């Protein structure tokens, strides 16, 4: 599991998991030694809202959770003007958000930069839709400057 912020507490069925049971490799956290069964997973950090999910653990298999983002508890809500938003994707450090909108002839991709308080359209594709694979995500690079956008156009998957 990768989480933002990176320093979090992990709870299983309401019990805080000791740090000795958590391995951190490449900013990913792994909880080992779990018996097969159903668990209530909760991720928490001071000053942030909690994230939770019911999970099923199977013997010999890993269950992964990507892009676990905790929202700051004192977050000021700001309404963003947009139409026909299909999906949105926060950047790795939360400085930007990209969102896909259904356009008249295809799709458009907009990015809001929260530091500059600006929104700009960075891509418009006719006769295209965001990837039909429910597991596909838009991917940010580490500097939050480049995007890889999976789309379906001309009867095939593309980027």
N, C-alpha and C positions, 0 to 999 in steps of 0.2 A: 504494500500500500504506500502510495506517495501522498503526503498531506501538506497543506499550506494553512497555517504556519507549520514549520518543520518540527518544532518542539511541542508535542502533544501528549496527552495521557490516553491510554487505551483501556477501555472497560469491556469485559465480557460478562453478560448477565448481571450487570451492576457492580462487578468486582474489579477494582483497579488491578491491572496486570503489572507485576513487578518488572522493573527494567531488566532484570536478569533473564526474563523470558522473551525479551524483544531484541531482535538483531537489526542493526541498521547497516545496509549495504547500498552505496550509491544513492543516498537520501531516501531509500525505500525501507519501510519497516516490515519485519516479519515476526509473527507470533508463532512459535513452534510448540510441539508437544500437546496439541489439542486432541482430545478424543473425538471421534466422529459423533455428530449430532447437530442439533439446532442451537444457535446462540443469538443473543441480542448484542450486537457490536455497537459501541458508542465511542466516539472520538471527541475529546474536549481539550480546551486550552483556556487559560485565564484571559478574560477580556474578549472572548469569542463565543458565538453561539455554538451549540453542540451539533454533531452530525451522527446519525444512527441508522442502523439497518439490521433487519433479521437475516442471519446467514446460516447456511447449512454446510457443515464441514464433512468431507468424505475422506476415508482412509487413503493415503498415498497421493492425494491431489492437493494442489494449491488453489486457493480462491483469491483473486486479485481485485483490488479496488483502485481505480486510477482517478486522479484529479479530485481528491477529497479536499474541498475548500471550505474552511470555517469562516463565516462572516463576522467581522468585528461587531461586538455587542453594542457599541455606541455609534453605529453607522447612521449617517444622515441620508435619508432617502432622497433621490433626485429622479424626477420623471424624465425619460428620454423619448423624444419624438421619433416614432418609427411606425411603419405600416407593414402588415403581413409578415411579421417575423416568424420564421420557421424554427430556427435554432440559434443559440448564442453560446459563445465560448470565451470564458475569462482567460487572460494571459497568465503565464506561470507566476508572476509576482503581483497580479491584480492591478497593474497600472493601466491596462487596456482591456476592452471587450470587443470581440468581433461578433457580428451577427449576420445571418443569412436571411434575406427577404425575398419573398416571391414577387417577381416583377411581371409586367404585362407579357413579355415574350420569353422570360426565363427566370434568372435569379440575379441578385446583386449582393455584394458583400460590403458591409460598412464596418468601420472600426472607430470606437470612441476612445480617445486618449484622455484619461481622467486628470493627468497632470496639467495638460494644456486646456482642458475643458472643451475639446473639439471633436466633432464627428465628421468623418470623410468617407466617401464611397471609394473603395479601392479596386473593385472588380464588378463588371457587369457582363453576363454571358447570356446571349440569346439561345433559345432551344436547348436549355440545360436545366437540370435540377440538382440539388445537393444529393450526394450519394444515396442510393436506395438501400444500402447495407446499414442496418440499424446499429452496427458496431463501429462504423466509421466516424471519426472525429476530425475536425479541423485541428491541425497541429501547429503550435507556435515554436519558433526557435528560442534558444535560451536568452537572447538579447531582446526578445519581444518585438522584433523588427520584420521578420519574415514569416509567411504563413504557407502551409501546404493544405490545399483545399480539395477534398475528394468530390468529384462531380460525376454525373451520368449525362453524357451527350453523344449524339451520333450513334445511339444504340450500344454504347460501351462505356466502361469506367474510365475516368481520366483524372488528371490533377491539374 
